[in-house]
Amino acid sequence: MRLMLDTCVIIDLLTDVDSISPYAIDLLGDYSNVLYASSESMRELIVLFNNKKLLNKYYKTAEDVLAAVENELRIEFLPIRRDVCYTYSRLQLNKAMNHFDPSDHIIISHAITERMALMSSDLKFEFYQDQGLELILY
């Protein structure tokens, strides 16, 4: 299985793995599954690090964070291609839950375009299942 990981999953893997459900841990630890992250998630991690939130007590540099994601967690970064932008342009937003986070929308669009299941803890993502998102909540 190919899994796209939301930024929150990556943060939990780096800082608080005990907060992840046993089911999700089994999926993440199964080496037959290939783990991916949108380059948008990598941008979010860099911003969090540079703004001195969460990751600074674990890593010395933003580059160390990216290296840990890639090498320790074995997560492959995916670039945001043109087709992802077109999916994003068609995405109907979850206005009822005030879900206006453009980073979330890019990550959701990326998962839909790549036809990957997206793992997240964000309940607002359920709205996007009718638009082609396969969601795994943890």
N, C-alpha and C positions, 0 to 999 in steps of 0.2 A: 504494500500500500504506500502511496505517496501522500505525505501529510504536510500541509502548510501550517506553520505555528504562528499564532498571534503574538505580538510583542509581550503580552502579559505572561504567556507560557514561558517564553525565554527568560524573562526576569525571574519568574519563580524557579526555573531550573538553575539559574545562577545564584539565587539568594535564599530560597526557601522551598526546597524540593518537597518537604513534608506537607506543604499545602496542596500538593497535587494528588488527585484521587488515585487509588490503586489501579483502576482501570486505565487511566491515562498513563500512568507509569509503565504499565505493561505494554501499551502501544508504543510509547517512546523508547522503551528498552528493547523492543523486538528488532533485531538487526535486519530482518527481512523488510522492514518499513524504512523508507527513505524520507528524511526530514528536510524540509525547506523553510526558508523565511524570505519574505519580500524584502527587497533592499529598503523599502519604506520602514520596516521594523528596525533595520540596522541604523537608519537615520534617527529614529526615535531613541534608540539606545545611546547614540552619540550625544544627542541633545540632553537626555537625562544625565549622562555622565558630566557633560560640560556645565550643566546647571547645578551640579553637586547634589543630585537627588539619587538615592538608593545605591547606586553601584560604586560610589567612590570609596566606601569602606572595604570593598572587596578587590578593587583593581586600581593600579597606579595611573593608567592612561586609558583613553577611549580605544586606542589600538589594542590594548590588552583585552578589553571587553570583546571586541570583534574576534580576536584570535581565540578566545575561550569559546565563543559561540561556534566558530568554525572547526576548531581542532578538538576541544574537549567534549562538546555536545554533538559533534559531527552533523551540524546543520549547514546545508548549502544555501548560499545567498542567490536569489533570483533577481535579475534586473527587471525594471518596469519597462516593458516593451510597448510599442504602439498599440497592439491589440488589447492590452490591459487598459490603456487610456480610453479606448472606444467602449469597453465594457463599463468603465467608470462613468462615461458620458451618458449611458443608458440607465444607470442604476437609480431605482426609485428609493428615496431616502425614508428612513423611519422617523417621520416628523412627529408622530403621536408620542414617541418616547424622547423627543428632542435629541435625536442622534445626528449631530452635525459635524462629527469629528472626521476631517478629510483623510487623516492617516488610516483610520478604521475603514473608510470607504475604499481607499486604494488597496488595502490588504484583502478586503472582501472581494473586490473586483479581480485581484490577482488570483485568488483561489478559484473563483468562478471560471476565469479565462483558462487557467491551467487544468481545470477539472480535477482539483484536489480537494480532499476533505480539509476543513480549517478547524484546528483545535483552538478553543478560546474559553475563557470564563465569563465572557460578556454576554449577558442575556439579551441585550439589544440586537445581537446578531441573528437571533431566531427569525426576525422579520424578513431577512434576506433569503431564507430557504425557498420561498416561492419564486425567487428570481434565479435559482440554480445553485445556491450555496449548499454544499453538504457540510453540516456543522457537527462537531464533536465537542460538547460542553464537558468541562471537568470541574 
